[in-house]
């Protein structure tokens, strides 16, 4: 089913998406919010720039965006896939609990804030370019991967990476770690992405965006994890 969304109110567009029993292709999307919110079993291809909270509470559907996305993409999503052939705004994957987000370009501030994992629900975000400040803030689980394919000369990640992090992992593809890390974060240099799960995520990102795997699988990475010997003390009340 094709929907031409130019000039369409976001509520009407969302109603049309929910009422359709078919997979959907949306043309002329300009800032309509909440697209795909809570969907379980559809495939949606979006041409244009969807508004805030694309795929919020996503529960198994697959969303592909042929363009950029705005803030809070994948907010509290439980499952499914969001694939963005462009860049993403702030708070991508906020409180994400499952599923995968693949970004071809950059992300803004506070990507992966409050990400968490439970049993076999392990959320993942793979970013092709760079990430802004506060990446993985208060991260409690899941995997964040930043591949550093940007060309603007800036560090792969902004300031305050991993602030309050107490679970999960962050992988940064870079030769040197330019960002100052909080004392509660431990950095380990590796050749390649590391675990089988991380390798699989990088391979999937490459396949989705038509990239050669080799430079992404053989490069140096820094793996960031919470420092168990120096935990984030503001999470605990004093004795």
N, C-alpha and C positions, 0 to 999 in steps of 0.2 A: 504494500500500500504506500502511495506517495502522498505527502502532505506539503502544501505550499504555505509556509508560515509567515510570509512577509506581511506585516501589519496586524497579525493575529494576536489577540490578548493571550497571555500565558495560561490563564485558566481554561480558555477554550481549546488551546493546543493540547494541554494536558488531558482534558476530557476526551479529545479525539484519540489520543494515544491509548488511554485506558480502555476505551470502548472497542478498539480494533482487535480482532482475533488474529491478525496477520503480523508478520514482521514489517517494519516501517522504515521509510526513508523520508527525512524531513529536509526541505529546501528553504533557503531564505530565512534561517533562524537568526534573530537579532535580539539577544538579551532576554528571551523568555526563560523564566525561572522554573526550578523544580522538575525539569524534564526527567522522566524515568524514575521518579521517586517511588521507592518501595516495590518496583517491578520484579517479578520472579522469572518469567520465561520468555520474554520477547527479545528480539534483536533489533536495535535501532541504529540507523546511520544518520548523522546530523551534519548538514552542510551549513556553515556559518559559525556564529559565536553564541552558544547558549549562555543563559544568565546564571546567577548564583544557585548553589545547591543542586547542580546536575547530579543525578544518581544518588541523592540522599536516601539513606535506608535501603539502598539497592539490595535485592535478596536473591540474585541469581541471573538476572538479565545481563545482556552484553550491549554496551553503548560504545559506538565509534563516532568520534567527532573529527570532521575534516576541517579543522581550524583550531582556534584558541578557545579556552574556557575561562570563566571568571572565578569568583571565590567559592570556597567550601564545596568543591567537587568531591563527591564520594563521602559526604558528611555522614558518619555513623553507619556506613554501609556494612552489610552482613555477608554478602557473597556476590559472585558475578565478576564481570570485567568492565573496566572503563579504559578505552584506548583513545589517546588524544594526539592528533597529528598537528601539533602546535605547542604552545606553552600554556601554563596554568597559573591562576592567581593565588592569593593567600589561602592558608588553611586547607589546602588540598588533603583529603583523607582525615579530616578532623574526627577523632574518636573512632576511627575505622576499626571494625571488629572481625572482618573477613573479606575474602576476595582479593582482586588485584587491580592496580591502577598503573597504566603504562603511559608515560609522557614523553613525546619525542623531543621537546625543547626544554625550557627552564620552568621552575616553579618559584612562586613568591615566598613570603614569610610564613613561618609556622606550619610548614608541611609536616604531616604525620604527628601533630600534637595529640597527645592522649591516645595514640594507637595502643591496642591491647590484643592479646591472644588468649584463647581458651581451648584446651584439649586439641582437637585437630583443626581448629579455626585459627589460621595464621595469616593475617593480612600482609600484603606486600605492595610497595610503591617503587617503581623503577623510573628514574628521571634521566633523560638523555643528556641534558645540559648541566646547568648549575642550580643550586638551591639558595634561597635567601636566608636571612637570619632566623634563629630559633628552630632550625630543622630538628625534628624529633623531640621537641620540648615535652617533658613529662611522659616520654614514651615508656609504655609498660610491656610491650610485646611486639612481635612481627618484625619485618625486615624493610629497611629503607636503603635503596641503592642509588647513588648519584654517579653517573658515568662521565661527567665532565667533558662532554663533546661541544661545549660552547666555544665561541671564537672571539670573545670580547676581552680576553686577558685577565678577567677577574678570578679570584680564588673559586674553587669548586663549591665552596659553601660559605655563607656569610657568618656573622658573629653569633655567639651564644649557642653553638651547635650542641645539642644534647643536654641543655639545661634541665635539671630535674629528672633526667633519664633514670629509670629504675628497672628496665627490662627490655628485651629485644636486642636488635643490632642495627648499626648504620654502617654501610660500606661506601667508601669514597674512592673513586678511581683517580689517583693523582700520584705524582712522584714525591712530592713533599707536602706536608700538612701545614698550610699557611695559617689556618684559623687557630686562635687560642681557644683551647677547650676548658670547660669547667673542671675543677679538681676531682669531681665525682665521676668523670668519664675516663676510661682506659683506652688507649690507642695501640693497635698491633699492626705492624706492616706485613703485608702478604704479597706473594706473587700470584696473581689471579684472584678471582672472586672468593675462593675458599671452599665453602661447603657445597655439597651436591645440590642443595636447594637453591643457593645463590647462583651457581653456574646455570641451573635450569632457568631461573628468572632472567638472567642476562641473555641466554640463548633465545628465550621467548621474545624479549624486547627486540633483539636483532631481527628475528623472523618477522615480527609484526611491522617493522619499519624498513625492511629491506636492507639491513646493514650487514657488512662482513663481520662475522663473529671474532675473527682472529685478534684484532687489536683490543677487543674488550675482554677476551679470555686470557690473554698473556700479559696484560699490563700490571703495574703495581697498584695495590689497593691498601687503604687503611680501614681496619675493622674497629669500630667504636662500640664498646659495651660498658655497662655500669661497673664502676670500681667497687667491688664488694668490700674492700678494706677501707673505703672512704665513702660510705653511702650518702645519699642526699638527705641531710639531717632535717631539713624543714618538713619532711614528710612525717616525722615522728614527734610525739610529745615528750618533753623532758621527764626524767624519772623523778 
